[in-house]
Amino acid sequence: MSDAGDLIHPVILCGGSGTRLWPASRESFPKQFIPLAEPGRSSFQATAARLSDPATFARPAVITANDARFLVAEQLAQGGVEADILLEPCRRDSAPAVAVAALHAASHDPQALVLILPADHAIGDDAAFGEAARAARAGARAGHIMTLGIAPTHPSTAYGYIQPGSPLPGAAGGSGARTVARFLEKPDATRAAGLIGEGALWNGGYFLFRADVMLDELETHAPAVLAAARAALATAVRDLDFVRLGVEAFGQAPQISIDYAVMERTERAGVLPVGFPWSDIGTWGALWDIAARDGDGNALRGRVALRGTRNSLVHSTGEILTTVVGLDDVVVVTTDDAVLVASREAAGEVKGLVEGLRRRGEPEADAHRLMYRPWGSYQRIDIGARFQVKRITVKPGGRLSLQKHYHRAEHWVVVRGTAEVTVDGVVRLVHENEAAYLPIGCVHRLVNPGKIPLELIEVQVGSYTGEDDIIRIEDVYGREGG
Amino acid sequence: MSDAGDLIHPVILCGGSGTRLWPASRESFPKQFIPLAEPGRSSFQATAARLSDPATFARPAVITANDARFLVAEQLAQGGVEADILLEPCRRDSAPAVAVAALHAASHDPQALVLILPADHAIGDDAAFGEAARAARAGARAGHIMTLGIAPTHPSTAYGYIQPGSPLPGAAGGSGARTVARFLEKPDATRAAGLIGEGALWNGGYFLFRADVMLDELETHAPAVLAAARAALATAVRDLDFVRLGVEAFGQAPQISIDYAVMERTERAGVLPVGFPWSDIGTWGALWDIAARDGDGNALRGRVALRGTRNSLVHSTGEILTTVVGLDDVVVVTTDDAVLVASREAAGEVKGLVEGLRRRGEPEADAHRLMYRPWGSYQRIDIGARFQVKRITVKPGGRLSLQKHYHRAEHWVVVRGTAEVTVDGVVRLVHENEAAYLPIGCVHRLVNPGKIPLELIEVQVGSYTGEDDIIRIEDVYGREGG
């Protein structure tokens, strides 16, 4: 073996918006950013942390939705991870993202080894994952598009399967890598059991390849995807720490997965069977499957009390005290503004539930009460006919836009830290237990000039308190006016 | 019949603190005050409204716990009902309350007809209830302590039973009134079915009697109860619209129910069988039994969305969106700070759950976030390490106590109405969208001098924001300092 110097360039695909884990996961805060499988760390953070061995992995790249950029930056910073962040202006499934990943890596080294990783999976053994990535390298170096084929633990109907073929030419002898006989879409339960009997593996969505190989295959099987990705990178704009892909060009890309676009068509696919514990955390039931459970089979999180309840997942993610009495095999998830109660078996129907909520116009279908912003976050804590109250947290150094409102005045009471408040050109410091008044129409800005987070209570009073009554005059984070 | 002029003096026992309907019902806001069986009206209000026929019922009296007095007054006022309100300084079960009721009525007319009513029951037919009360009058006038015996609808193990005896001497011929052969405590299911086969009736806790008869029986069977009640009335203090029973005297009363103290011992008991729909709303399951249900058998209230769910009770009492997927026969109750999920069958175990929460010191076991006060109400909307935010509502004319705090400053922002704010002797008006600052230690008072409710947001900042840091200097509602 002579591939010790072959660094792998990981690219984390972080553009998903899973509603199947509602109400924790929402359009405005999708599941990969939420601490689900472990307390205190999201699956995106766990994925990034899995790439920390500098002898195996180069600096990672993250491809994410434009709306999620500050969340990505914040969660990377929390984990002390540096990465290139490429922003998709719209959703186009995985093929365009993989094309961008291959082009991005090829710009430095046409034969760079690229590893595509989903951001929203749980893996039970980081060391085994690293070993698998290293073991798949030889096949990729030899010109194969390597997938990780996960050993099935049950006849799942939620995953695609891979049927391995003959030993892979050029791959490391002992790795067990094989050619791919076939990719199979999600089967029914009987077929799934049969597939497992035949030695089929789960398709986890991990791909390791040489950039030039993937570009060749895209050229052959999905030229429109490749052309759009190329144009999107050529027209990309660097903005703060982000690379914004060209809006118009990326929008031209067909919406298609890399499985359909390339993997099911290429003759260069290889698969490395792996045995580490894995889940795509596709439903609350799947999370219960992999979660740490107590002696009654319960997976609990937050302020929870149970009585006569077994084999259930109960997550209280906010302040709410959540209790369950005399029920088995249920999922109960409470947030500050929404509650889900489901049988574990029916947890897959949550997606349909959320679609129904969206049709009814329920704001909780997509929006969280806690909203992340580049400068920090805010949370509505009360609302009435002519007022709204928010708790606003500004990071040290954070600067809100210079702005004004047509329909509301605001009262700010600082409850922690120090604020620098600008009102119509006059700048002053407002300390803990001091207040500032912002009359309707005044041009104002809020900055945290200090070393600790600034927290303040904002009381808005006026005939309209919607988010769209923010007229931005200047913004260090490059957000559009209005 | 010559009893047309015999007005019945109703006395509503309103001292309960049912935890079995947690989290809606709590020590600080017990179930009789919550709209449960009907939206918008509590069982206490429904009970008072049931007594509105002036040809049958005299002005009612209410016996309640001291802590619930403003809630009682407020709910009576909402229903336009005037009543005497007698305050128990501590809980002593029903016998002392019945003794007070009999003494209170006897002070005007020793032979007054007194009807004892629980405040926390649902009755499906108010006219039938009035007819039953009138039909029971003859027996009471003849010297019997009449109970209403409710026709059982199922072999309940949650109720006591009454075995009727021979036709009641002196009662109206056609009424069906009987002597009582036996009072029976809550039976097991087999025994309950047997009792129903033998013609036994449920003991609903309604008693109609001549004041002098009940006083005689108390003298015979429970002299200590009667003595304590007599002393408590003799040392009572009239305070605003309330009659405060003497603290020391009432505290001497044995804690015993009227069933044990008198009914199971007296030879003067009579029972009138009645057929109206009735429930003591003892559990969420009992509420589902009597609730209006949709085609899927679901009883729903508030912001609720269901999918594949049947025969369930789902109440969302706050702002929270509550969803249930793929479950039958469950109870889900959400409030702004606590959630209960239970099987309908196990709903009776909620009492045990709440006891466990109390032992764990969970504040939600007993306290609601929305707290009623004589001047209005307040609700915590946010809390942090060194701050707390409340929404305060003051009724027109409401006056908070003159007070000060040792550990916190307060910022008030008026979001509706007008406040009269006194700070260290200086009085000023604060209008909508204006703010007032109350430094630590200042002596202050808040009054609503206007014609519409005053709403304000209070931001407390300081090292301690507990309710016990309120030093009352003067209070129009007669509340104690500290």
Interface residues (C-beta under 8 A of the other chain):
Chain A: P23 R303 A305 R307 G308 S316 E319 I320 L321 T322 T323 V324 V325 G326 L327 V330 V332 T334 D337 A338 V339 L340 V341 A342 S343 E345 A346 A347 E349 V350 G352 L353 G356 L357 R360 E362 E364 I381 D382 G384 A385 R386 F387 V389 R391 A409 H411 V413 V415 R416 E432 N433 A435 Y437 E455 I457 V459 V461 G462
Chain B: P23 R303 A305 R307 G308 S316 E319 I320 L321 T322 T323 V324 V325 G326 L327 V330 V332 T334 D337 A338 V339 L340 V341 A342 S343 E345 A346 A347 E349 V350 G352 L353 G356 L357 R360 E362 E364 I381 D382 G384 A385 R386 F387 V389 R391 A409 H411 V413 V415 R416 E432 N433 A435 Y437 E455 I457 V459 V461 G462
